[in-house]
Amino acid sequence: MKTIAIAGKGGTGKTTLSALMVLALKEGGATPILAVDADPNYNLGEALGMEVTETLGSTTEEVLDNKGKIPPGMTKASLLEMRMHQSVIEGKKIDLLVMGRPEGPGCYCFANNLLRKALEELSKNYRMVLIDNEAGMEHLSRRTTAKVDILFLVSDHTIKGIRTAARLRDLAREMKIELKEVGLVVNMVEEELDPKAVKEIESLDLSLYGVVPKDPGVSRIYLDDEPIVGLGNDSPVKSAVKSLMEKTGYLNNV
């Protein structure tokens, strides 16, 4: 099982890239895949064309508050693990788990510990796990994922976005998350990287994994309220993301 995580500041197109990465993995035969939407403002399901019926956040709230009756002989931990498996939205070679946000106040350290263990067990059923994080590293900071094979830091074509990516890389290291590889992906580039951006990437010692062009087709498909996976094969964004996935080696060597 391989794990890919995507992080970056808001507005950099993380979810669009995440959905297209999942599609490239599917088309490349790296299945089954578990897509994890770790953004409270979840929309990975919409991008993938999968209907979200419940989130793990609401399920956790229900279990911890005893709104749902705990069956005789079960603990909260075992009930939460069972409900986690039930929260998985099943698709064709792609399953989706939406983390969501707990609705009530309070500390969720207990729940996060249980979720980490349950997610580790759940992930064993998949060849690929891809985690679309919220703007920042909240999901990873909860330690619900301790090992990541590749962390993609997504930036737009701005100095601010690149600097944010570097800070996220440093934060992941401070949290001692096991990262085998960290790569920067600069998204929505109109022609080629500006020399100022290149200089900033080099000064921050970021490893540039790839560049994704700006594609008017992305705006059109969202305006039509269609899933991003419906982009045609002639889409430059789709082609660029496929090249990124080929670079990982996971399409043929999972």
N, C-alpha and C positions, 0 to 999 in steps of 0.2 A: 504494500500500500504506500502510495506517495501522497504528500500533502503540499498543496500550493496555497499561499495566502496572498491577498491583495490588500494593500493599504495606501493611503494618501490623503491629502486634504480634500475637502468637499469641492465638488464641481469639476473634478479632473476626469470624470468618465469611468470610474472604477467599475460600476455595475455593468455598463455596456461592455467593457473589456472582459469582465468576469463571465458574462453570458456567452460571449464569442469564444472565450477560452474553453468553456465547457463544451460548446458545439464542436470546436476543433478537436478536442480530446475524443468526443463521441465518434466523429467522422474518421478519426485516426485509429479507432479500435481500442482505445484505452478505457474500456468499460468493465464493470459498472462504475458509475460516478456518483458521488454524494456531493451536491452543491449545498453549501451552508451560507445562509444569508444572516450575517451577524450585525446588520444595521437595524436599529430600532425603526427607522423609516424605511422599512423593507420594500424593495421593488424588484429583486432579482427574479422572483416568480413571474412577474409581468414580462420582464425581458426574455425569459425562457418560454413564455407561453404556458405557464403552469399556474393553476388556480390555488391560492393559499386559503385553506379552510380554518387553520388554527396555527398559533405560534407556541413555541416552547415557553416563552415568558408567561403567557396566560395559564398554561398548564402547570408551570411551577408555582405560580400564585395560588392556583386552586388546591394543589397538594399541600403546600405549606400552611395555608389557612384552614385546611380541613373542610373546604367547601365540598370536596368530593369525599364520599365515605371511604375510609380505608378498609378494604376487605379483611376479614379475620385471618390472622396468620401472616399478614404482610406488614412491612415497615414502610415508613415514608420513603426511605431510600429505594426499596424494591418497587414501590408504586411509581415513584418518579422515573425510574429506569424503564418500567413497562410503558408508562405514558409517553416517554420520549420516543420509543420505538413506534408507538401509535401515531405520533405527530409527524412522522416522515411522510411526505407527499410523494407517491410513487409515480414514475413516468417510464417511458421507453428507454431503458439503459441509463436514465438519469433520475435520481431521486433528489428531493429538496427538503432541507430542514431549515425552518425559519426560526431564529432565536427570539426575535421580538423583544419587548420590554415588559418586565414585571409591572403590574399596574399599581401596586401599593408601595408605601415607603418602607425603609428599613434596610438592614444588612442582608445581603444574599450570599455571604461567604459559604454558608452550609450548602445552599443550592448549587453554587458554582463548583464546589468540591465534588458533589454528586454528579453534576453534569459533565465534569471533566472525565470522571471514571466511565460514565455511561457512553460518552462520545468516543472514548478510546475503544470500548467494546463494539459500538456500532460501526466504527470506521473499518474494523477488520473485515466487514462484509463487502468492501469496495476496493477496486484497484486504484482509484483516484479520489481524493477529497480536495475540494476547492472551497476556500473560505473568503467570502466577500465581506471585508470589514467596514465598519462605519468610518466616518472621517476621523482618523486617529487610530489608536491601538487598543480601544477599550476591551474588545473581545479577547485579544491576546493578553492584556494586562490582568484579566480575570484568571489567567492561567488555565482556561478551559481547553487550550491547545498548547502543549508543551514542546512539540517537535514540529518543525516545518522544513520541508525539503527545499522549497524555493519561496522566498518572500519577494514579491514584485512590489516595488515602490512606484506608484503611478503619480506622475506630475503633469500639469499642463505646461505649455511652452512659456513659462514665466520663471523669473528668478525666485519669487516667493514660493512657488510650488516645488522647485528643486531644493530649496533650503528646508522646506517642511519635510520632504522625503529624507533628507539627511538626518533631521532630528528624530524621525520615526525609526530610522535604522539604529541610531544611538540608543533610543529608548528600548528597543527590542533587545539589544545587547545588555543593557543595564538590568533588564528583567530576567536575564540569563535564559532566554528562550533558545532552544537548540536550533540554530539556523545553518543548514548546509550550504545554502547559496542565497545571496541577496543581489537583486538586479533592479536598476532604474529603468522605467519605461516612460518616455516622454510622449504624451498623447496630444492629439489635435494640432499637429504641426502642419502648417500650410504648404511649405516648400521643403526647406531643410533647416536643421538646427542653426539658430543664430550663434555667431561666434561668442557673444556674451554668455549664452547658455552653456556652450561647450566649456568655456573658461571656468564657469561656476561649478559645473559637474566635476571638472578635474581638481579644482581647489578643495572641494569637499570630499575628495577621494571616493566618489560614487562610481560604481561599475555600471556603465550604460549597456543595458541588455537589448534595447530596441527602441525604435521610433515608429509611432503610429500616425499616419496622416489624418488631416481633417477631412471629413467625408460628408457632403451635404445630404447623402442618402440616409444618414443616421437621423438627422433632423426631420426629414420627410416621413420616415417610418414611425417616429414617435408622434408626429402631428396626426398621423393616420391611426394612432392608438393601436399599433401592431407590435408584436414581439420583435425584438431586435434580431432574433435568430432567423427572421424572415428576409434579411438582407440577401441580395443576389450574390452569386459567386463572383461577379465582376466588381464587387465592392472593394475599394482599396483598404478599408479598415479590416474587413474580413480576411483579406489576403495577408495583411501585415500581422494580424493575430495568429493566423495559421503558421506563418513563418516563425513567430515567437515560440509556439508550441513545438514546432519541429526542432528548434534550437535546444529545447530542454532534453530531447531524446526520448521523451515519454511516449510518443506516438508509436514507436516501434520497439521500445525496450522497457516496458513497464513490468 
